[in-house]
Amino acid sequence: MPLNCFTLRRLLGLLVMLTPASAFAHARLLRSDPASGSQVSSLAIVRLWFSERPNVTLTSVTLRGEDGATFSVFPPEGASGDPTEVSFRLSAALPPGHYAIAWRTVAMDGHPSQGRFSFTIVGQPVNATVKIGSTAVATSTPATTTTAVQPVSETADNAASVGNSLARAFSFGGILLVIGVVVFNLLVITRCDRIGSDLVASMEARAAVVGVAAGIVTMAAGFVRIFLESRMMHDMPDMGGMAMSVMMLHSLWGIGMQLQIVAAFVAVIAFLISIRRVRFAWLIASVAAAALAFAPALAGHAGASARFQGAMIFTDFLHVAGAASWLGNLTCVMLIGVPIILAAGGDDRWPRISALVNTFSPIALASATLVVISGVLAAAIHLGSVSALWSTNYGRVLVLKLAMVLVTLLIGAYNFRRVQPHLTREHGAAQLRRSATFELGAAAIVIVITGFLTGVAP
């Protein structure tokens, strides 16, 4: 077996070691104005810069004096030129003294984080004017320049826990299989004229049943992820006030989860209708599958990217679509197409299997190429440098994923070069089933690793 319980336990243990709790936070505070530990002459605006694109609506600060008194601030404002900046105007001037700021935010990929730092106001203000949006605001020149912040404390989320990571893995697996079912029907069996119309009908019906199951898993995984997100925010101090309704409506993560659940539901309905041979059912399923391919991008690192957000979301869409057209499609070929042909019997079953695989192979080759190219582009943006592959937790988990993707590619290449030419005979088909089992097992490990990778900050 390519993936047994012992292998899975060792894999999960390795992933947990590679992703310690201190690395789970996503929107980390990179710097602030005033800076942590600084002394300023006066203060009218608090500015925060994060490592990832924060959700402005879900970002807040609490400003307290050394006696514990709370000072009010205006609602958060984003900066038009920098998506990582959030600012808060003070409602009144602060007297000299020592102050602490507690900040809370949720990154666009849905991961909450919080922290605190302190500063001191001394002397008299030096008047100046800055512009926030279209509003001119009186402020002051600080006694010290803005520097990288070293928070007194910063609380990380639990995004890379085993439970959250496995929920994402099931979500990814369900999405890949839903898309794979559509690709299998539209680009494989309907284009393979040597199978026979009777077997094509049987494959379509069974593919629809598999699609229903995959859609239900995708919906269930979406609801589980929403529940885990709600619990994660509730468990973090001072984060419980951020209602999940706001999270679902005002973050890309929430939009992505809604898209996943709704698109999966539409796909399930379309698959159920297709069983009754309704002509437009597969068209509806295709639209739902395309929407599903966008969901991981909106609810993942691509949506929270501080650079090239639109391009990153589209690249992630291509990555998901390519993986589904390769691995989800392969699952359908081996679990639907080949068994139906073998069950039909006859001397022509081996040529039929060969024709089915020959139709699948060019799609798999193009899809695997798309997966590699899109994955490399996304990794280059997220990591920023080659050294990050071994110097960051995200890079180390990514290396593990790349290693398993390479194993999967090598098995696929072996099938294409050594097994496929012999599929017209019985031993070739038996060899394909064995090697494809290992390929799918390696793919399952890749999906599990991806579930962990999405919970680790780049």
N, C-alpha and C positions, 0 to 999 in steps of 0.2 A: 504493500500500500504506500502511495506517495506521501500521505499525510495521516499519520496515526496520532493517538492521544499523546504519546510520549513526545513526538516531534512537536506537536502543538504546544505542550507545556513548556518545552525548552525554548521555543520561539517566543512565547509570551514572556517568559522570564528574561530573555535577552532584551526584548523591547522595553520592559519595565526598567531594567538596569540602564538602558540607553536614554531613558527619558525621566530623570529625577524630578521630584516635585518642584524644585526651584526653577525649572525650565518650562513649566506649563503655561505661564502667563503669556498672553498674546500682545495686547496693547500695553507695552511697558512704557513708563515715563522716561523719555530720553533726557529732557532738560525742561527748565521752567524759568519764568521771569515773574517774581524774583527767584533766584537760584537757591537751592537748599543751603542753609547756613550762612546766607549772605546778609549784609547790612545795607539798607537802602534809606534814602532821605525821606521818601514818602511813597505811597502806592495808590494808584487809581484803577489799575487793570492787572489781573492775574492771567498769565499765558502759560499753557501747557503744550508740549510737543511729545507725541507718542511714536512708538516704533511702527505701528500699523495704523491704518485709517480708522479713527474712532467714530462711533455713532454720536453725533453732537447732541441729539435729543436725550440720549441715555448717559450723558456725561454731566457730572455735578461736582461741586466742591463745598466743603464746610470750613469756614474761616473762624478760628477761635483765638482769643487772647490768652495771656498767661494765667488769668484768673478764671478761665473757662467760659467767659462770655462769648456768645456767637454773634458775628457780624454778617449782615445780609449782603448778598451779591445778586446782580441781575442774571437772567437766564443765559445759558451758554450761547456763544456765537462762533461760527466757523470762519476760517480765513479763506478768502477766494483764491489766493495764490499758493496755499499750502494745506492739503487735505488732512495733514497730521496735527494741525494746530487747533486748539480750542481756547477761547478767551472768556473771561468773566469780568465785567465792570463792577466796581464796588459802588454801593449806594451812598456811602459817605466816606470822608477822609478818616484815616486811622491815626490815632495818637501814637506817639513814640512808645515802644514796648516790644515784647517778644510775642510772636504769633506762630500758629501751626495751621497748615492747610491739609485737610484730608480729602483726597480725590477719589472718584469712582467713575469707571467708564465701562463700556461694552464695545469691543471691536466689531467691525462690520461682519466678521465671520462668527459672531455670536458668543465669543469668549469674554466673560467679565474679569476685571482686575481692579485693584484698588491699592492705595498707598498713602503715605503722608510725609511731609517734610516741614521744616520750620525756617523762619527768617526773623530779622530784627529791623525795626524802623527806628532810626536815630536822626536827630537834627531837624532842620527845616526843609520843606520841599523846594525844589527848583522847578518852576512852572515850565511846562512844554505842552505841546499838543500833538496827539496822534490821531489817526483816522481808522475807525473800525467800521467797515462797510461804507456807508455814506454819512456817518455821524462823527463829528469832531469831538474828541474827549480830552479834557485836561488831565495831564499826568505829570510825571516827574522823571528826571534823569537819575537813575540809581547810582548809589555810591560805588557799586561794583558792577562789572559787566555780567551778562547772562552766560553761565557756564553749564557744562553737563551736570545734571542733577544726580545726587546720590541720596535717594530717599532714606528717611529714617527707618521706614518699614514699607514693604510692598507685599501684598497678598496675592498669590497666584490662584488661578482657577484649577478645576479638576478635570480639564478637557481631555487629558491624555491618560485618564484612569482606564483600567481594563474594561469596565462596564461601558463607558462612553466610547472607547475605541472599537469594541466589538459591535456596538449599536451602529456606528458608522460603517463598519465592514459589512454588516448585513444590509445596510442601506445601499452601499455601493454594489454589492452582489445582486440584489434585487433589480436595481436599475440596469446593470449590465445584461441581465437575463431578459428583462422586458424588451430592451432594444435589440438584443440578439435574436429573440423570437421574430421580431418584425423583419430584420435583415435576412434571417433564414428563409422566411416565407417569400419575401419580395425579390431577393437577389440570388437565392440558391435554388429552391425546389421549383419555382415557376420558370426558371431559365434552363433547367436541366431536362431536355426533351426525351432523354433515354430512360427516365424512371417509369413513366407510364401514368396516365391520368388517374387510375384507381389508387395508386400509391400516393400520388400527389395529394389527393383529397384526404387520405388517411393522415398524411403528415401535417397538412394544414389544421385538421381537427385536433390532433394531439399537440401541435404547437400552440394552438389557442388555449388548451387546457393548461399547458406549462406556463403560458403567459398570464393566465388568471392567477395561478399560484404565486408567480413572481411578483405580480402587481400587489397581491395581498401582503406579501412579505415586505414590499417596499413601503406600503402605507403603514403597516404595523411598526416598521423601523422608524418611520417619520414621527409617529406619535410617541414612541419610546424616547427618541432624541429630544422632543419637546419637553417630555416629563423630566428627563435627566437635566436638561438645561434649567428648567424651573427649580429643581432641587439644588443644582449647583449654585444658582444665584441666591437662593434662600439660605444656603449654608455659609455663604461668605458674609462677614460682618458688614452691616449697613447697606447690603445690596438688596435686601428683601423688599424695599420700597419701589424697586424698579419692576413694575407689573409686566407679566408676560404678554399682556395685550399690547402694551407699548412696544415690547420687543418684537412681537410678531408683525406689527404694522409699520414700524419705523426703522427696521434694520434689514440689510440684504439677507442676513441669516434667516430672519422670519419670512421674508418673501421666498427665499429658496425652499424652506420647509413647506410653506403653503403650496408652492409649485409642485414639489415632489408628491405631496399627498393628493392634490387635485388631479395632476397628470396621471398618477398611478391608478386613481379611481376611474378616470375616463378610459384608460387602457384596459382595465378589467372589464368594463361595460362593453368596449369594442370587441374584445376577445370572446366574450360570451355571445355577442351578436354574430360574430363570424362563424361560430359553430353551426348556426342555422343558415349559413351560406349567404348572408346578406352582402351585397356587392361592395358597399362603401365602408364596411366594417374595418377592413385593413387600412384604408386611408385614414380613418379616425385614429386607429392604433398607431399609425406612422407619425401623425401630428403629436400625439401624446408622448411617443418615444422621443421625438426631437425635443420636446419641452423638458422631459426628464433629464436629458443630457446636459441641460443648463443648470439644473438644481444643485449639483455638487459644487459648481463654480461659484454660485451666489452664496452658498452656505459654507464656503471654505476659504483658503488663503487667497484665492484670486480676488474675491469680493473685498477683502480687507487690504489688498495691496496698495501701498502708498504711491507706487509708480505704475503707469500704463494700465490702469484698472480695467478699462474696456478691452484692451488687447489681451490682458491676462485672463479675463472671463471667457473670451472667445477661444483662446488657446486651450483652456481647461475643458471647454465644450468639445473641441476637437479631440482632446485626449480621451475623454469619456466615450465619445462616439467611436473612436478607433478601437479602444479596448473592447467595447461591446461587439463591434463588427468582427472582431477577431475571436475573443474568448467566449463571449456570450453565444456567438454564432457556432463556434466549435462545440460548445455544450449541446446545442440543438442537433448538430450533425451526428454526434455520438450517442445521444440519449433518445433521439427521435428518428432521424433518418435511417441510420444503419440498422437499428433493431427492427424497424418496420420492413425494410428490404429483406433482412434475414428471415423474419417470420413469414413472409410471402413465399419463400422457397423458390424452387425452379433453378434450372441450370444457368439462367441469366442474372442471378442475384449478385455474383461477383463483378461482372461488368457494370451493373447498376450502381454498386457501391463505388466503383472506380469513377463512374461518371459524376456521382454526387460529390465526391471529394475533389475531383478535378474542377468542378464548378466553384467549390468553396475556396480552393487554394489561392487563386488570384486576389480574391476579396481579402483573405487573411493576410497575404503578403503586403497589399497596399495598406491595410489597417495597422499592421504591426509597424510599418514604416512611419505612419502618421503618429502612432503612440510614442515612438522613439523621438521623433523630431519635436513634437509638442512638449514632451516631457523634458527634453534638454533645454528648450527655450524657457519653460517655466522655472526649472531649477536654476538657470543662470540669473534670472531676475530675482528670485527669492534669496539665493545665497549671496550674490554680489561678488564673490571671489572663490577661487578654487580651494583655498585653504579652509574655507568654511565647511568643506566636506568632512574634514576630520577634527576641526576645532569647535564645532557646534553640535548640539544634540540633534537638531534638525538634519544637519549634514550627515551625521552618522547613521540615522535611521534611513535617510535617503539612499545612502550607499548600500545598506542592507536590501532595500527595495530594488535598487538597480541590479544587484547581484542575482536576485531571484527572477527579475525580468530577463536577464541574460540567460539564465538556466531555461526559462520557458521558451525563449527564442531559439536556443540551441536544440531543444527537443522538437520544436516545430520545424526547424531546418532539417533535422534528421528524418522526420516524417516525410517531408517534401522530397528529399534527395534519395533516401534509401528505402522507404516503405511504399510510397505512392506508386512507383513503377510496377510493383508486384500485386496491386490490388485486384487485378483480374483473376487472381487465383485465391483459393481458400486461405492458405497460410499467410498471404499478404494482408487479408482483412483481419485475421487474428492478431497479427503483429501490430496493425494499426490500432486496434482496440487497446492493446497493452501500452503502447507508447503514448497514445492520446490520454490515457488515464493518468500517466505521469505528468503530461503537459497540463492537464486540468488541475492536478494536485498542486503543481508549482504555481499555477495561476491563483488558486485559493489562498496560498501563502502570501502572494503579492497583495491580494485584497485585504487580508488581515493586517499586513504591514502598512498599507495605505490608511487603514482606519486609525492606526497609531500616529502615522505621519501627520495627518490632518489635525491632530491635537497638540502638536509640538510647534512652538513659535519658530519661524525662520530666523 
